[in-house]
Amino acid sequence: MIRASLLFLAAALAVGPAAAEERRELTMTRVVVGDLDLSTETGAAAMLRRIKSAARELCALPRSELFRNTQGLEWKCRRSAMDAAVERLRAPKLTLAYAQWVSAEPADEPPSPRYR
């Protein structure tokens, strides 16, 4: 199989108090795909782990009293990035694994600490 990689995009929203419009900041990272067979459950599970890890790194926000209430923004960024990556790959087993993972947690709230 040819070595391939997926460019993974994450849109992190950064809104300033005086800003009239939202400002989007795009960040990219490379997630290797070529060594996995996404038509198998094992390959799909491994790819999902890689996507989750990349999204966690891309969307990480500082943990500080100065940046209160950012966990929701971080979770929305991660979900958006993961949605885009899974959709772009168009692999049925990966899509199914992602749907099962997403359905385990409420969509509008950050995940429980066990996923951190």
Legacy VTK file of the C-alpha trace (Angstrom):
# vtk DataFile Version 3.0
C-alpha trace
ASCII
DATASET POLYDATA
POINTS 116 float
0.000 0.000 0.000
1.329 3.430 -0.879
2.288 5.499 2.137
-0.248 8.270 2.432
-1.091 10.855 4.985
-4.116 12.900 5.789
-3.858 16.602 6.355
-6.010 17.194 9.352
-7.600 20.613 9.840
-8.902 22.049 13.084
-10.781 25.290 13.356
-10.230 26.912 16.723
-12.518 29.808 17.410
-10.947 32.832 19.033
-13.352 35.636 19.795
-12.114 38.827 21.417
-14.403 40.887 23.642
-14.371 43.864 21.283
-14.482 41.814 18.089
-17.579 42.343 15.981
-17.014 39.155 13.964
-15.645 35.721 14.785
-12.045 35.100 13.890
-11.060 31.587 12.836
-7.590 30.204 13.203
-6.763 27.113 11.137
-4.143 24.660 12.297
-2.946 21.564 10.445
-1.127 18.415 11.370
-0.272 15.259 9.489
-1.884 11.962 10.468
-0.379 8.890 8.791
-2.925 6.648 7.077
-0.931 4.542 4.622
0.128 1.848 7.075
-3.461 1.002 8.077
-6.190 -1.002 6.369
-9.287 1.098 7.041
-11.545 -1.649 5.711
-10.935 -3.639 8.912
-12.179 -2.892 12.414
-8.613 -3.008 13.740
-7.374 -0.478 11.186
-10.367 1.787 11.757
-9.859 1.689 15.538
-6.171 2.552 15.151
-7.016 5.460 12.815
-9.638 6.761 15.236
-7.041 6.749 18.028
-4.643 8.720 15.818
-7.337 11.245 14.883
-8.382 11.688 18.529
-4.776 12.205 19.580
-4.125 14.777 16.832
-7.355 16.640 17.645
-6.474 16.692 21.357
-3.095 18.267 20.575
-4.427 20.752 18.014
-7.293 21.980 20.140
-5.582 22.108 23.534
-6.230 25.329 25.413
-4.282 26.597 28.427
-5.500 25.423 31.833
-5.478 28.530 33.975
-7.735 30.745 36.044
-7.208 33.362 33.341
-8.848 31.050 30.796
-11.950 29.852 32.610
-14.739 27.988 30.821
-12.598 26.959 27.844
-13.279 23.226 28.080
-16.452 23.572 26.004
-14.563 25.447 23.277
-11.850 22.803 23.280
-14.394 19.992 22.963
-16.189 21.753 20.076
-12.870 22.230 18.288
-11.955 18.572 18.755
-15.343 17.371 17.510
-15.187 19.661 14.480
-11.671 18.499 13.590
-12.552 14.833 14.063
-15.765 15.189 12.041
-13.791 16.702 9.158
-11.054 14.043 9.266
-13.472 11.097 9.385
-15.599 12.567 6.600
-12.564 13.198 4.426
-11.339 9.606 4.712
-14.699 8.119 3.587
-14.007 4.760 5.221
-17.219 2.988 6.346
-15.608 1.089 9.259
-13.971 4.290 10.530
-17.247 6.205 10.205
-19.030 3.486 12.196
-16.339 3.432 14.922
-16.493 7.231 15.173
-20.306 7.236 15.358
-20.172 4.682 18.190
-17.583 6.765 20.053
-19.593 9.971 19.604
-22.841 8.345 20.750
-21.171 7.338 24.040
-21.118 11.001 25.183
-23.553 13.919 24.890
-22.722 15.946 21.769
-23.081 19.389 23.354
-20.953 18.817 26.456
-17.285 17.975 27.033
-16.533 14.282 27.591
-16.195 12.812 31.009
-12.671 12.833 32.513
-12.140 9.184 31.517
-11.583 10.343 27.895
-8.860 12.865 28.736
LINES 1 117
116 0 1 2 3 4 5 6 7 8 9 10 11 12 13 14 15 16 17 18 19 20 21 22 23 24 25 26 27 28 29 30 31 32 33 34 35 36 37 38 39 40 41 42 43 44 45 46 47 48 49 50 51 52 53 54 55 56 57 58 59 60 61 62 63 64 65 66 67 68 69 70 71 72 73 74 75 76 77 78 79 80 81 82 83 84 85 86 87 88 89 90 91 92 93 94 95 96 97 98 99 100 101 102 103 104 105 106 107 108 109 110 111 112 113 114 115
